Amino acid sequence: MTNQTPAFSIGDVPIFGDLILAPMDGISDMPLRGICRRLGSAMIVTEFINALDVLENHPRYHQRLRFEPYHRPLSLQLLGDNPDQILQAALKLVPEVKPDIIDINLGCQSKNVTSRGAGAALLKTPDKIAAIFRLMSDNFTQPITGKIRLGWDDTQLNYLEVAKIIQDHGGAMVAVHGRTRQQAYRGRARWEPIREVKQALHIPVIGNGDVRTVAEIDHIKAVTGCDGVMIGRAAMDNPWLFSRIDRDAVPPEQVRETILDHFDAMLRFYGQRGVITFRKYLKAYLAPYPSPKEDLLAVLKSKDPHEVRDWLARFFDTLIGR
Ligand SMILES: Cc1cc2nc3c(=O)[nH]c(=O)nc-3n(C[C@H](O)[C@H](O)[C@H](O)COP(=O)(O)O)c2cc1C
């Protein structure tokens, strides 16, 4: 590691690699973060941590924060609508978690979040964004970064204004998801605006949205000139993308090994309910393979880890031809 040249740096944190697992509430949990980090994600960002949960000491946020030492550089993503609450939550968490980076969520589109002015709704209040970044960068030595969308909707595309505010108020990196809040996850992500942001800023810019293949990694980099690429949903069926491998090039033996590693990590992390939580990943891992629907449904309904492992052994033995 020490002899490598970083792809870029976030403040004074060198980032060795240009592909990063995107934070995804309920998806990029600690087990997935571990798999993706081992396969090449250059750093780890937590799922959003709601500042109010931290201030009210709600038990649900602890699990979302967990990490292993090898996950570093670790970015703690905070979500909130009130600059002082975000600061107070960070003051509480930082001594305990010691994140390398602190990220502010300016992109979450869910109604629960935006109706109280947090996530993507912050894009409508640039003064608050300025206050958050000023307050956070004055109070912490860690670099403060922001993850944004293009704007609230197509009539309010203020990504350039927001990105410059972040930079001018001490921000050290901006990640841009090339959609508006109104688009949610519909339509195609637009990459051209990410290029405009990259050209306008001197801090690193991360491109994000609809990157599913190695060719798309190269394409978003060529179109935007971005310093790094965040990969979200594609990580569920192809964590090997962080090693720049397309899913159809991953041998079944390797898929089997990763599924079993991931499954074990889920059971360690969630206990027995890990079997149920794992279903969505298993479905995604197996999607590229032909398999009788009833057979797949049976394993996806199972609550028994032994049954799932036995099924996987039979499935891959048949697939590999043993
Ligand atoms: C289920 C889900 C949960 C998400 N949760 C977060 C989150 O906690 N914080 C955040 O900044 N973005 C979140 N996002 C947005 C992703 O980080 C990413 O910007 C988006 O999925 C687009 O990238 P992709 O096309 O590679 O998936 C979430 C996306 C999904 C699909």
The ligand as an ORCA input file, in Angstrom:
! r2SCAN-3c Opt
* xyz 0 1
  C     -31.829      1.486     -1.366
  C     -30.956      2.708     -1.501
  C     -30.545      3.382     -0.355
  C     -29.728      4.534     -0.461
  N     -29.283      5.139      0.691
  C     -28.411      6.187      0.598
  C     -27.807      6.756      1.767
  O     -27.998      6.289      2.903
  N     -26.992      7.824      1.591
  C     -26.729      8.345      0.352
  O     -25.981      9.324      0.240
  N     -27.259      7.801     -0.764
  C     -28.071      6.735     -0.667
  N     -28.542      6.149     -1.817
  C     -28.118      6.642     -3.136
  C     -26.881      5.889     -3.645
  O     -25.746      6.179     -2.843
  C     -26.554      6.256     -5.120
  O     -26.371      7.654     -5.176
  C     -27.663      5.857     -6.085
  O     -28.121      4.539     -5.838
  C     -27.195      5.968     -7.544
  O     -26.098      5.126     -7.783
  P     -26.278      3.691     -8.542
  O     -26.972      3.970     -9.851
  O     -24.871      3.188     -8.737
  O     -27.107      2.819     -7.658
  C     -29.352      5.016     -1.736
  C     -29.772      4.327     -2.879
  C     -30.561      3.178     -2.775
  C     -30.972      2.443     -4.042
*
